Amino acid sequence: MSIVVNTDFTGEYKVAKTCYDQLDFYIAKYERMYLIQLLGADFYDAFIADLTVSDPQVPQTVEYLTIFNEFHADESTCVYSSEGIRKMLTQFIYFHYVREGQVENTPNGTVRNNVELGTNASFKGNIVQAYNEGVNNAHSIQWYICDNSSDYPLENVQPFEFTSGI
């Protein structure tokens, strides 16, 4: 079970339904990694323990729901806005899925996928944008956690860096 499910990949992060098996691998691989970076190890364990058993999983307590769901807040001269943890994870997983799906491991080494009729599409701009939107969401969630540290004593947030795609 997980927070992100393959049906979350719609709209600008659309993935073909025929690829859901591959996508499940990426969800399993990256969801945990990004949540630990977002929250820290101990906070991650507490957050996971609070999730429902249904798929997709969601938190049950107010403190966790606050950072899990969309929010926006004014702080001095800044506005913090998050599309929520599920959307953040979708953005990061989409980035890895599309980027890594453009290459294939073969007995002769790693090669770029090729198509018979046409040319490969360039996903660089779209996936970099998806990744950086995930970073924006992560920054807002981490700001909220740190700004309300009495509600989140287990936090040990780790930095997220933007990418230029290089």
N, C-alpha and C positions, 0 to 999 in steps of 0.2 A: 504494500500500500504506500501511497505517496501523496504529497500535496499537489503536485502537478500531474495531470493525466494527459494522455495523448490527444484528447478532444479539446484541450486548451489551445492547441496550435491551429488557430483560425485567423482570418483577416490578414493583417500584415505579417503575421508569423505562421502563415498557412503551410502545412505539410500534407502531402498526399496521404490518404487513408491507407494506401497500399504499403506505406513506409512505417506504419505504427509499430511493428515489431522492432525495427531498428531504433525508432524513437524511444521506446521503452528502455532500451539499453542506455541511451544518453540521459534519460530521466534518472535512472538508478545510479548512474555514474556521477552526475554533477549536482543533483539536488542536495545531497548531504554535504558535499564539499563547500558549496556556496552558503548554505545555512550556517555551517561552522564558522566560516569567515565572517558572515554577517553578525553572528551572535557571540561567538566564542564557544569553547567546548562544553563548559558546565551549563551555560544558558541554553545551548543547543539541546543537551540531554533533558533539561527541564521542559523546554518547549515541545520536544517530541513526545514526552510523557503526557502532555496535556492534550494531544491531538485525538480526535474522534477515531473510531475504528472503521468508519465508512470511507469509501473512495470517491472523490478526493477527500483527503483528510483536512480538517479545520480545527483550530484551537477551540477550547471550551471556556476559558476564563477571560475576563474583561481585559486584563493587562496584555495578554497575548493577542486577543482579537484586535486591540487598538493598533498594534504594529502590523498585524496580518492584513487588515483591510486598508482600503484607500484612505488617505487623510491629507489635509493641507493645513498649514499653520503659519502665522506671521510671527517672526522673531526679530525685533528691532527693525533693521532695514532689509531683512531677508524673508523670502517666502519659501517654506519647505513643503514639497508636494510629493506624495508617494502614491503609486498605483497599486500598492500592496505587495506582499511577499509572493503570492502566486504569480503575478504578472512579472515581477523581477526575476523569478526563477525561470519562467517561460522565455524571457528575453535572453538570459545567459545560456540556457539549454539550446535554444534556436541557433544562437551564434555558433556553438560547438557542433551541432548537428549539420548545419549547412557548410561550415568551413571544412570539417573533417570528411564530409560526404563528397567533396570535390576531388579527393584522392583515393586511391585504392592500393592496398598492399598486395603484391603479387610475388611469385617466386623469383622474379627478376628485380625486385625492389619496389619502392613506392612510386606509383605513376599517377598522372592526372587522368581522371575519367575522360573518355572521348565519346562523341556521338557520331552516328553514321550519316545522318541527314541534317546538317546544320552545324552550328558552333556552340560551344559551351557558353552558358549565360554567365555574366559577371555578377556575383552576389556581394562583392566586397563592400560597396557602400551601404547596402541594406543590412548586412550582418554587423558591420562596425556600428551603425546607428543603433541596432538592437542591443548590442553589448553596452554601448555608452548610455542608453536609456536605462538599462539594468543598473549601471553604476549610479546614475542619478537617483533611482529609487532606493538603492542601498544606502547612499549618503543620507537621504532624508530619514530613512528608518533608523539608521545609526544615530543621527542627530537627536531624534525623538527619544531613543533609549538613553543616551547620555544626558539629555536635558531633564529626564525624569528618572535619574539613577536610583532614587529611593524605591521606585516601583520595580526596578530591574537590577537588584544587587549582584546578580551573577554575571552581568555583562562583561565581556572581554572582546569588544569589537575589533576587527582587523581591517586595515585600510583596503579600499578598492581603488584601482587606478583606471583612468580612461585609456582608450587605445586609439591610435590613429590608423590601425590596420596594417601597419608595417611590421 
